[in-house]
Amino acid sequence: MNGPNGYSRLDRLELDLEKLVGVVQQLAGQVGVLAGHVGLLTDHAQATNAFLLQTAEAQLKLAAAQNETEDRLNALIKIVDGLIRNPPAPGT
């Protein structure tokens, strides 16, 4: 028995199934593209994490160097302050 558009129920089901297969194939292709993008994002995230670790290590080294510089500067200040407050006796 044909419907109003001249197609039987089976014909309509076959057409709808063909359309569905086409849509599924398109979605599968898009999923593949998305998977590729996720892979790139993962690679970039790993590179960013490595860079952040290097930056953190450099900041720790810089902080240590600043502490050492501060300690040496404080020692120099003490020496100069001692020389100003208690200058050596002339001829010493």
N, CA, C and O atoms as a GROMACS GRO file, in nm:
protein
  368
    1MET      N    1   0.084  -0.117   0.000
    1MET     CA    2   0.000   0.000   0.000
    1MET      C    3   0.088   0.123   0.000
    1MET      O    4   0.180   0.135   0.081
    2ASN      N    5   0.059   0.213  -0.090
    2ASN     CA    6   0.137   0.335  -0.104
    2ASN      C    7   0.072   0.446  -0.023
    2ASN      O    8  -0.050   0.454  -0.009
    3GLY      N    9   0.158   0.533   0.030
    3GLY     CA   10   0.109   0.647   0.106
    3GLY      C   11   0.075   0.762   0.012
    3GLY      O   12   0.074   0.745  -0.109
    4PRO      N   13   0.046   0.878   0.069
    4PRO     CA   14   0.004   0.993  -0.010
    4PRO      C   15   0.113   1.041  -0.107
    4PRO      O   16   0.080   1.100  -0.210
    5ASN      N   17   0.239   1.019  -0.078
    5ASN     CA   18   0.345   1.066  -0.166
    5ASN      C   19   0.390   0.959  -0.265
    5ASN      O   20   0.487   0.980  -0.338
    6GLY      N   21   0.323   0.848  -0.269
    6GLY     CA   22   0.354   0.744  -0.366
    6GLY      C   23   0.454   0.641  -0.318
    6GLY      O   24   0.486   0.548  -0.393
    7TYR      N   25   0.504   0.652  -0.198
    7TYR     CA   26   0.602   0.556  -0.144
    7TYR      C   27   0.531   0.463  -0.047
    7TYR      O   28   0.442   0.503   0.028
    8SER      N   29   0.574   0.340  -0.050
    8SER     CA   30   0.521   0.245   0.048
    8SER      C   31   0.590   0.269   0.182
    8SER      O   32   0.690   0.339   0.190
    9ARG      N   33   0.535   0.210   0.283
    9ARG     CA   34   0.594   0.226   0.416
    9ARG      C   35   0.737   0.174   0.417
    9ARG      O   36   0.825   0.236   0.477
   10LEU      N   37   0.761   0.063   0.352
   10LEU     CA   38   0.895   0.006   0.345
   10LEU      C   39   0.990   0.099   0.270
   10LEU      O   40   1.105   0.117   0.311
   11ASP      N   41   0.942   0.158   0.161
   11ASP     CA   42   1.026   0.254   0.087
   11ASP      C   43   1.063   0.373   0.175
   11ASP      O   44   1.178   0.418   0.175
   12ARG      N   45   0.967   0.423   0.250
   12ARG     CA   46   0.994   0.537   0.338
   12ARG      C   47   1.096   0.500   0.447
   12ARG      O   48   1.185   0.578   0.480
   13LEU      N   49   1.081   0.381   0.501
   13LEU     CA   50   1.176   0.334   0.602
   13LEU      C   51   1.317   0.322   0.543
   13LEU      O   52   1.415   0.359   0.608
   14GLU      N   53   1.326   0.269   0.421
   14GLU     CA   54   1.456   0.256   0.357
   14GLU      C   55   1.519   0.393   0.332
   14GLU      O   56   1.639   0.411   0.354
   15LEU      N   57   1.439   0.490   0.287
   15LEU     CA   58   1.490   0.626   0.265
   15LEU      C   59   1.538   0.689   0.396
   15LEU      O   60   1.644   0.751   0.404
   16ASP      N   61   1.454   0.671   0.498
   16ASP     CA   62   1.493   0.727   0.628
   16ASP      C   63   1.620   0.660   0.680
   16ASP      O   64   1.705   0.726   0.739
   17LEU      N   65   1.632   0.530   0.660
   17LEU     CA   66   1.751   0.458   0.704
   17LEU      C   67   1.874   0.506   0.628
   17LEU      O   68   1.981   0.521   0.688
   18GLU      N   69   1.863   0.530   0.499
   18GLU     CA   70   1.975   0.581   0.419
   18GLU      C   71   2.017   0.719   0.469
   18GLU      O   72   2.136   0.748   0.480
   19LYS      N   73   1.918   0.804   0.500
   19LYS     CA   74   1.949   0.937   0.554
   19LYS      C   75   2.021   0.923   0.688
   19LYS      O   76   2.119   0.993   0.716
   20LEU      N   77   1.972   0.831   0.770
   20LEU     CA   78   2.033   0.810   0.901
   20LEU      C   79   2.177   0.762   0.887
   20LEU      O   80   2.265   0.806   0.961
   21VAL      N   81   2.202   0.672   0.795
   21VAL     CA   82   2.338   0.623   0.771
   21VAL      C   83   2.428   0.738   0.730
   21VAL      O   84   2.542   0.748   0.775
   22GLY      N   85   2.377   0.826   0.643
   22GLY     CA   86   2.456   0.942   0.601
   22GLY      C   87   2.490   1.034   0.718
   22GLY      O   88   2.602   1.083   0.730
   23VAL      N   89   2.391   1.056   0.804
   23VAL     CA   90   2.414   1.142   0.921
   23VAL      C   91   2.516   1.078   1.014
   23VAL      O   92   2.604   1.146   1.067
   24VAL      N   93   2.504   0.947   1.035
   24VAL     CA   94   2.598   0.877   1.123
   24VAL      C   95   2.740   0.884   1.066
   24VAL      O   96   2.836   0.902   1.140
   25GLN      N   97   2.753   0.870   0.935
   25GLN     CA   98   2.885   0.880   0.872
   25GLN      C   99   2.944   1.021   0.890
   25GLN      O  100   3.063   1.036   0.918
   26GLN      N  101   2.859   1.123   0.875
   26GLN     CA  102   2.908   1.259   0.896
   26GLN      C  103   2.952   1.279   1.041
   26GLN      O  104   3.057   1.339   1.068
   27LEU      N  105   2.872   1.228   1.133
   27LEU     CA  106   2.908   1.240   1.275
   27LEU      C  107   3.038   1.167   1.305
   27LEU      O  108   3.120   1.215   1.383
   28ALA      N  109   3.056   1.051   1.245
   28ALA     CA  110   3.179   0.975   1.267
   28ALA      C  111   3.300   1.055   1.218
   28ALA      O  112   3.404   1.057   1.282
   29GLY      N  113   3.285   1.121   1.104
   29GLY     CA  114   3.393   1.204   1.054
   29GLY      C  115   3.423   1.320   1.146
   29GLY      O  116   3.539   1.354   1.170
   30GLN      N  117   3.317   1.381   1.198
   30GLN     CA  118   3.336   1.494   1.290
   30GLN      C  119   3.399   1.449   1.421
   30GLN      O  120   3.479   1.521   1.480
   31VAL      N  121   3.362   1.329   1.467
   31VAL     CA  122   3.423   1.275   1.589
   31VAL      C  123   3.573   1.254   1.565
   31VAL      O  124   3.654   1.280   1.654
   32GLY      N  125   3.609   1.208   1.447
   32GLY     CA  126   3.750   1.190   1.415
   32GLY      C  127   3.826   1.321   1.417
   32GLY      O  128   3.938   1.328   1.468
   33VAL      N  129   3.764   1.425   1.362
   33VAL     CA  130   3.827   1.557   1.363
   33VAL      C  131   3.842   1.607   1.507
   33VAL      O  132   3.946   1.660   1.545
   34LEU      N  133   3.735   1.590   1.586
   34LEU     CA  134   3.741   1.633   1.725
   34LEU      C  135   3.849   1.557   1.802
   34LEU      O  136   3.919   1.615   1.886
   35ALA      N  137   3.862   1.429   1.774
   35ALA     CA  138   3.965   1.350   1.842
   35ALA      C  139   4.104   1.404   1.808
   35ALA      O  140   4.192   1.410   1.894
   36GLY      N  141   4.123   1.444   1.683
   36GLY     CA  142   4.251   1.504   1.645
   36GLY      C  143   4.276   1.634   1.720
   36GLY      O  144   4.389   1.660   1.764
   37HIS      N  145   4.172   1.715   1.735
   37HIS     CA  146   4.187   1.841   1.808
   37HIS      C  147   4.214   1.817   1.956
   37HIS      O  148   4.294   1.888   2.017
   38VAL      N  149   4.149   1.716   2.012
   38VAL     CA  150   4.175   1.682   2.152
   38VAL      C  151   4.320   1.640   2.169
   38VAL      O  152   4.384   1.675   2.268
   39GLY      N  153   4.372   1.565   2.073
   39GLY     CA  154   4.512   1.525   2.079
   39GLY      C  155   4.605   1.645   2.077
   39GLY      O  156   4.703   1.651   2.151
   40LEU      N  157   4.574   1.742   1.989
   40LEU     CA  158   4.656   1.864   1.984
   40LEU      C  159   4.647   1.942   2.114
   40LEU      O  160   4.747   1.992   2.165
   41LEU      N  161   4.526   1.953   2.168
   41LEU     CA  162   4.509   2.025   2.294
   41LEU      C  163   4.586   1.957   2.407
   41LEU      O  164   4.646   2.023   2.492
   42THR      N  165   4.585   1.826   2.407
   42THR     CA  166   4.660   1.751   2.508
   42THR      C  167   4.810   1.778   2.495
   42THR      O  168   4.878   1.800   2.595
   43ASP      N  169   4.859   1.778   2.372
   43ASP     CA  170   5.001   1.807   2.349
   43ASP      C  171   5.035   1.948   2.398
   43ASP      O  172   5.138   1.968   2.463
   44HIS      N  173   4.950   2.044   2.367
   44HIS     CA  174   4.975   2.182   2.410
   44HIS      C  175   4.968   2.195   2.562
   44HIS      O  176   5.047   2.268   2.623
   45ALA      N  177   4.875   2.124   2.623
   45ALA     CA  178   4.864   2.128   2.769
   45ALA      C  179   4.990   2.070   2.834
   45ALA      O  180   5.038   2.123   2.933
   46GLN      N  181   5.042   1.962   2.778
   46GLN     CA  182   5.164   1.902   2.832
   46GLN      C  183   5.283   1.996   2.815
   46GLN      O  184   5.367   2.008   2.905
   47ALA      N  185   5.291   2.062   2.701
   47ALA     CA  186   5.400   2.158   2.678
   47ALA      C  187   5.388   2.275   2.775
   47ALA      O  188   5.488   2.323   2.829
   48THR      N  189   5.264   2.321   2.797
   48THR     CA  190   5.242   2.431   2.892
   48THR      C  191   5.282   2.390   3.032
   48THR      O  192   5.345   2.468   3.104
   49ASN      N  193   5.245   2.269   3.072
   49ASN     CA  194   5.282   2.221   3.205
   49ASN      C  195   5.434   2.212   3.220
   49ASN      O  196   5.487   2.249   3.325
   50ALA      N  197   5.502   2.166   3.118
   50ALA     CA  198   5.648   2.158   3.124
   50ALA      C  199   5.708   2.298   3.138
   50ALA      O  200   5.801   2.318   3.216
   51PHE      N  201   5.654   2.393   3.062
   51PHE     CA  202   5.703   2.531   3.071
   51PHE      C  203   5.677   2.588   3.210
   51PHE      O  204   5.764   2.656   3.266
   52LEU      N  205   5.560   2.561   3.266
   52LEU     CA  206   5.529   2.611   3.401
   52LEU      C  207   5.622   2.551   3.505
   52LEU      O  208   5.663   2.620   3.599
   53LEU      N  209   5.657   2.424   3.490
   53LEU     CA  210   5.752   2.363   3.583
   53LEU      C  211   5.889   2.428   3.572
   53LEU      O  212   5.954   2.453   3.674
   54GLN      N  213   5.933   2.455   3.449
   54GLN     CA  214   6.062   2.522   3.431
   54GLN      C  215   6.058   2.662   3.492
   54GLN      O  216   6.155   2.706   3.554
   55THR      N  217   5.947   2.732   3.474
   55THR     CA  218   5.933   2.866   3.529
   55THR      C  219   5.936   2.862   3.682
   55THR      O  220   6.000   2.946   3.745
   56ALA      N  221   5.867   2.765   3.740
   56ALA     CA  222   5.865   2.752   3.886
   56ALA      C  223   6.005   2.724   3.938
   56ALA      O  224   6.046   2.780   4.040
   57GLU      N  225   6.079   2.637   3.871
   57GLU     CA  226   6.216   2.608   3.912
   57GLU      C  227   6.304   2.732   3.903
   57GLU      O  228   6.385   2.758   3.992
   58ALA      N  229   6.288   2.808   3.796
   58ALA     CA  230   6.366   2.931   3.780
   58ALA      C  231   6.330   3.032   3.888
   58ALA      O  232   6.417   3.102   3.939
   59GLN      N  233   6.202   3.040   3.925
   59GLN     CA  234   6.162   3.133   4.031
   59GLN      C  235   6.221   3.092   4.165
   59GLN      O  236   6.261   3.177   4.245
   60LEU      N  237   6.227   2.961   4.191
   60LEU     CA  238   6.289   2.915   4.316
   60LEU      C  239   6.437   2.949   4.320
   60LEU      O  240   6.488   2.992   4.423
   61LYS      N  241   6.506   2.932   4.207
   61LYS     CA  242   6.648   2.968   4.201
   61LYS      C  243   6.667   3.117   4.220
   61LYS      O  244   6.758   3.161   4.290
   62LEU      N  245   6.580   3.195   4.159
   62LEU     CA  246   6.588   3.341   4.173
   62LEU      C  247   6.564   3.382   4.318
   62LEU      O  248   6.635   3.468   4.370
   63ALA      N  249   6.467   3.322   4.382
   63ALA     CA  250   6.438   3.354   4.522
   63ALA      C  251   6.559   3.320   4.610
   63ALA      O  252   6.594   3.397   4.700
   64ALA      N  253   6.622   3.207   4.585
   64ALA     CA  254   6.740   3.168   4.662
   64ALA      C  255   6.854   3.268   4.639
   64ALA      O  256   6.923   3.307   4.734
   65ALA      N  257   6.872   3.309   4.514
   65ALA     CA  258   6.977   3.407   4.483
   65ALA      C  259   6.947   3.541   4.549
   65ALA      O  260   7.038   3.609   4.597
   66GLN      N  261   6.821   3.579   4.551
   66GLN     CA  262   6.784   3.706   4.616
   66GLN      C  263   6.810   3.699   4.766
   66GLN      O  264   6.856   3.796   4.826
   67ASN      N  265   6.780   3.584   4.827
   67ASN     CA  266   6.807   3.568   4.971
   67ASN      C  267   6.956   3.578   4.999
   67ASN      O  268   6.997   3.641   5.097
   68GLU      N  269   7.037   3.515   4.915
   68GLU     CA  270   7.182   3.521   4.933
   68GLU      C  271   7.232   3.664   4.916
   68GLU      O  272   7.317   3.710   4.992
   69THR      N  273   7.179   3.733   4.816
   69THR     CA  274   7.219   3.873   4.795
   69THR      C  275   7.180   3.959   4.914
   69THR      O  276   7.256   4.044   4.958
   70GLU      N  277   7.060   3.936   4.966
   70GLU     CA  278   7.014   4.012   5.083
   70GLU      C  279   7.104   3.987   5.203
   70GLU      O  280   7.138   4.080   5.276
   71ASP      N  281   7.142   3.861   5.225
   71ASP     CA  282   7.231   3.827   5.337
   71ASP      C  283   7.366   3.898   5.322
   71ASP      O  284   7.419   3.953   5.419
   72ARG      N  285   7.420   3.895   5.202
   72ARG     CA  286   7.550   3.960   5.179
   72ARG      C  287   7.539   4.112   5.194
   72ARG      O  288   7.629   4.177   5.248
   73LEU      N  289   7.428   4.168   5.145
   73LEU     CA  290   7.408   4.313   5.158
   73LEU      C  291   7.395   4.352   5.305
   73LEU      O  292   7.450   4.453   5.347
   74ASN      N  293   7.323   4.272   5.382
   74ASN     CA  294   7.310   4.300   5.526
   74ASN      C  295   7.446   4.292   5.596
   74ASN      O  296   7.475   4.374   5.683
   75ALA      N  297   7.529   4.196   5.557
   75ALA     CA  298   7.662   4.186   5.616
   75ALA      C  299   7.746   4.308   5.579
   75ALA      O  300   7.817   4.361   5.664
   76LEU      N  301   7.738   4.353   5.455
   76LEU     CA  302   7.811   4.472   5.413
   76LEU      C  303   7.763   4.596   5.488
   76LEU      O  304   7.843   4.680   5.528
   77ILE      N  305   7.631   4.605   5.505
   77ILE     CA  306   7.576   4.719   5.580
   77ILE      C  307   7.629   4.721   5.722
   77ILE      O  308   7.664   4.827   5.774
   78LYS      N  309   7.636   4.604   5.786
   78LYS     CA  310   7.690   4.597   5.922
   78LYS      C  311   7.836   4.643   5.927
   78LYS      O  312   7.876   4.715   6.018
   79ILE      N  313   7.913   4.601   5.828
   79ILE     CA  314   8.054   4.640   5.825
   79ILE      C  315   8.067   4.790   5.808
   79ILE      O  316   8.140   4.855   5.881
   80VAL      N  317   7.995   4.845   5.711
   80VAL     CA  318   8.003   4.989   5.685
   80VAL      C  319   7.948   5.067   5.804
   80VAL      O  320   8.006   5.169   5.842
   81ASP      N  321   7.838   5.020   5.863
   81ASP     CA  322   7.781   5.087   5.980
   81ASP      C  323   7.883   5.087   6.095
   81ASP      O  324   7.899   5.188   6.164
   82GLY      N  325   7.951   4.974   6.115
   82GLY     CA  326   8.052   4.966   6.220
   82GLY      C  327   8.167   5.061   6.194
   82GLY      O  328   8.221   5.121   6.287
   83LEU      N  329   8.206   5.076   6.066
   83LEU     CA  330   8.316   5.167   6.033
   83LEU      C  331   8.273   5.312   6.055
   83LEU      O  332   8.353   5.394   6.098
   84ILE      N  333   8.149   5.343   6.024
   84ILE     CA  334   8.101   5.482   6.041
   84ILE      C  335   8.084   5.514   6.189
   84ILE      O  336   8.127   5.620   6.235
   85ARG      N  337   8.022   5.424   6.265
   85ARG     CA  338   7.996   5.451   6.406
   85ARG      C  339   8.125   5.442   6.490
   85ARG      O  340   8.143   5.517   6.586
   86ASN      N  341   8.210   5.352   6.454
   86ASN     CA  342   8.337   5.335   6.527
   86ASN      C  343   8.451   5.336   6.427
   86ASN      O  344   8.508   5.231   6.397
   87PRO      N  345   8.484   5.451   6.374
   87PRO     CA  346   8.593   5.455   6.276
   87PRO      C  347   8.723   5.409   6.340
   87PRO      O  348   8.746   5.428   6.459
   88PRO      N  349   8.809   5.348   6.259
   88PRO     CA  350   8.937   5.305   6.316
   88PRO      C  351   9.020   5.427   6.360
   88PRO      O  352   9.010   5.535   6.302
   89ALA      N  353   9.098   5.406   6.460
   89ALA     CA  354   9.183   5.514   6.509
   89ALA      C  355   9.284   5.551   6.402
   89ALA      O  356   9.332   5.464   6.329
   90PRO      N  357   9.318   5.679   6.391
   90PRO     CA  358   9.416   5.720   6.291
   90PRO      C  359   9.548   5.647   6.313
   90PRO      O  360   9.594   5.626   6.425
   91GLY      N  361   9.605   5.610   6.201
   91GLY     CA  362   9.734   5.540   6.205
   91GLY      C  363   9.719   5.392   6.228
   91GLY      O  364   9.818   5.322   6.248
   92THR      N  365   9.595   5.343   6.226
   92THR     CA  366   9.575   5.200   6.250
   92THR      C  367   9.566   5.126   6.120
   92THR      O  368   9.549   5.004   6.120
   0.00000   0.00000   0.00000
